[in-house]
Amino acid sequence: MGLVLRAAGAAEGVLLQLPEKATVVGPQISLGEIAEVVTRNGATADRLRRLTLGRAAPAGLTVKMTLGYLKIALRREGYSLGDFAFGGAQTVEVLTQSQSFDPAGLSPQVKDFIVTQTGERPEDVDVKMEPWEKKVLLPAGNVTAHFRPSLTGDYEGTVFLTTELQVDGRLVRVLPVRADVEIYHPAVTAVKAVGKGEKFTNDNVQLVRVPSSQITNGCFRKLDYVLGRSAAMPLPPGRVLRVSDLFDPPVIEHGQVVQGVVDRGNIELMVEVRALEDGKAGDTIQVENTDSHTVLRGKVLDEKTVLITSGGP
């Protein structure tokens, strides 16, 4: 029972599949509430679903809508019947009956969707739905939700999703929903209190999965980067370790005499210099030529060498 045809003003064919029974909220009946609209053209589908066919019956009562009446409504809107295919029942019994729907109840479905999109383990994903300010009324029936992928591809933090709500298989509402999503990632975390200067061991730090909101720049994702080093400050249990939490002693200390390297193109000059500041590898510090007492600046290469970057030997 169906000819696949083309709707007026659309670039794709449209099939209208009618059920024997349908439920609406009222007070009007739209085409999308009583028929499945099948087309590849999204704009055409939306326009047809919003097409008003007539008044609904009072709450709890039914009205019958025939295929003939539907065709009249389509012609009234300027559509050519030669552009449609019709399938299913010849008459739809339309009951006016609504149900309240709380989008917060979509939390399990949103979580399943995000797990599918991200490939994360379900136990590593936590979803909390933002409260919906207004009551949502849907036709009575079995409600299912389908989510459109995020345009940004981002599924952490505050996530906005477009939700298509279907009742008994028919699309009845499109809602924007907002969820707070935490995805747990592995990070090096103190599992015991660690004192200042105490070394990190397998006993006091471990790789623990923590929510994304606790992970900042400078966090460690591997234990090897931390074990054997010392704490720069007292750390409580549960602290996600950052670079600033590790004591990084200078490789050259103030007053230490080291080798200064002066680059002169194809020639390297070596001079003896005294550090005027502490410095770690990569730091630029002030040094003094021990012979001329000239103050220079140099980049710390290692515990014995500074590359002179300004001044003269």
N, C-alpha and C positions, 0 to 999 in steps of 0.2 A: 504494500500500500504506500507508495511514495514515489514521487517524481523528484529528482534533485534539480532544483530550479534556481533562478537568480532573482534576488530582491531588488526593488527599485532603488536606484542610486548606489547599489553595492557592486563590488567587483568580484564577489564570490557567491556561489550558490548557497541557499538557505533551506534547511529542512526543519519543519515544525512538527515535533512529536507530541501528541496529546495523550494524557493519561485518562483513566476512567474516573478518577477522583483527585481532587486537589484541595488545598486549604489556603485561605488568605487571611490577612489581618483586617482588611477593610479600611476605609469605607468604599474604596474603589478596587476594581480587579484589573491588574496589569497582565499583559501577555506572558511575561516571564514567570508569573506566579502559577500559571496553569499549563504551560507548555515548555518543553525543552527546545531551546533555540540552538541549532547546530549550524555553524558557519565558521570559516577561517578568518572572516573580517570582523575584528573586535568591535569597531565602531558601529557596524551594522547590527551586531548582536546586542550591544548596549541600547541602541535606539529602539530596536524591536521589543526588548524586554520591558522597557518603560512605557510602551504603548498601552494607553488606558482603553479597556474594552467596555466598561460599564460599571454600574454600582453593584457592590456586594450585598448579599442578604444580611439581615440583622444578625447579631452575634448568636451563634449556636444553631443557625438555620442554614439551609443550602439553596443554591440557585443552579439551574442547569444551563450550560452554555454549549451550543451546538457548533459543529464545524462550519455550518452555513452562516451562523452569526459571526464567527471569527472571520470568515472571508469578506463579509460585508464591512467589518471594521477595518480590514486591510485596504479594501477599495476606497473606503472613506478617507483614509490617510494618504491616498494617492499611489498605492502599490498596485501593480498588475498581478493578478492571480496566476498568470502564466509564468511568473518568476519564482514561484514557491513550490516546494514539495511538502505534502502532508502525510503524516503517519500516525498510527495508534488509533485511539477511540474516535467515534463520530460525535459523542456527547460527553462532556465533562461535568461531573457533579461537584460544585464548588461550595465547600463548607467555610463559613466565617468563624474562625476560631484562632486565637493567638496564644503565644507563650512568651514569658519573659526570658531573656537570654543575657547572661552575664559573661562578657568577654574574658573576665579573670579566670573563668573555668577552662580557658584554652591553654593554660600553662603546660599540661602534659603533651598536647599536640605540638605546641611551639617548641618544646624541648626536643621532641622526636625529629622535628623538621631541622632544627639547628644541628643536632647530632649528625643527621644525614648530610647536611651542607658542609660541615667542618671536618667530618671524619673523626671527631673526638669520641672518647669513651663516654657512655651515658653517665657514669658515676663522676665524671670530671666536668659536668655541665650543670649549672644551677640557674633556674629561670624564675623570676618573680614578675608577674604581670602588674602593670600600672593600673590603678582603679579607673573604671569607666564612669564618667560623670553623669551620663544620662541612661535611663533604662532603655534597653533595646527590645523591641517587639518583633517577633518573627511568627510566621504561620505555624500552627501546631504541626508536629511531625518529628521525624528523626533528623537532627541537625548534624552535619559534618562540615569540617573546615578544611580549606586548602589554602596554602600560603604561596605567594609569589616570591621568588628569590630576591634578596636585597640587591639594589642597584650598585651599591658600593662593595658588596661582598664582605662587609664587616659584620660579624656576629658576636662582638663583645661590647660590654658597656650598655649604653642605652640603644636598643635596636628597634627600628620602626619596620613593621611588616604590613603588607596589604593582604587582607584576609578575605577570601571568598567563602561566604556561608551558603550552604545548600540545605534545603529541607526536602527530604525524600528524593534526593537526586537532582533537584532543580535549584539553580542559582537564584537566591532571593535577596542577598545583601552583600555589599562589598564594604568592609570596615578597615580603617587604619588602626592597628593596635601597636602598643608600645610595651616593651619588656626590658627589664634590667637583667642582663645576662653576665654571669661570672663563669669563666672557663678556667679550670685549675691547671696550672703548669708546674713542672718540677723546678725547684729553686733551692739553693743551699740555705738551710735554716738552722738556727740554734735550737737544740732540743733540751738543753740545760743552760743554766746561767753560766756565762763565761766572764771571768774577771779580766781586768785590764792587764795586758801583757801575757795572758795565758795562751798557750798554743792550742790551735784547733786540731781535734782528733776525731776519729770515728765515733767516739763516745759522746762528744758534745755538739757535733754538727752532723746533719744528715741531709740527703736530697729528699725534700718533702714537696708534695703538690699543694700549692697555695693559690687562692683566687687571683685573677688578673689584676684586681684593684690594689693588691699588695706588692705587685712587681713593678719596680721602677728601673730607670736606666742605672746601670752599674751593678745590678744584681748578678749573682753567679749561678750558672746552670750546671757546673761540673764541680765535684768535690776536689778534684786534683788541683784546682786553682787556689784552694783554701787550706787543705791539710798541711800541717807543719808550720804554718805561719801564725802570727800572734795577733791578739785582739788589740785594737787601738783604744778601746774604751770598754767599760762594763756593758755586757749585752744580756738582755733578759731572754728567757725561753720563748720561742716563737718568732724571734727576730729573723727576718729575711736579710741575709748578709749582703752588704754593698761594699764597693771598693773602699769607701771612707771608714769602714769598720775594721779594716786590716792595717796593722802597724807596718809602715813601709819605711824602714830606717834609711838615713842617707848613706850613700856609698863613699862620699867624701865629706869630711867634717871640717868645721872652721879651724884654721891653723895648720891643717895638714899640708905638707909639701908634696906636690905631685908634678907630673910631666905636662907641660903645655905644648901643644902642637900648633904651629903657625903655618898655614897653607899659603905658599907663594907661587901659585901656578904649578910648574913642574917640580918645585923644590919644597920640601917640608923642613921647617926649622924647629928644633926642639929646645925649649927653654924650661928652666925650673921656676915653678910658681907656687905661691902659698895661697890656699883657699881662704877667702875672707867671709865665706858663708858655707853653711851645710848645703849639700845638693845630692839629689838622687839621679840615676841615669836618665838623661834627657833634659834635666834642668839646666837653665843658664844661670851662672853664678859669677860673682866678682872674685877675681884672683889678683895677686900682686907679684910682679916679676921680682925674684929675690935679689937680682943684681941691681937693676935700675930703680926698683921700687915703684915702677909704673903700674897703675891700676888698670887691669884689663877685664874683659868679659869673655867667658868661655862656656861651651856646652859640655856637660859631664858625659864622657863616653863610657867610663868604667871607674873602678875604685882607684886607678892610678893615672888616669889620662883625662885632660880637658882640651877640647878643640877651641882655640882662641878665635872669637868671632868679631871682636872690635878692639881698637887700640893697637898699639905696636909693641914688639918685643923689647 
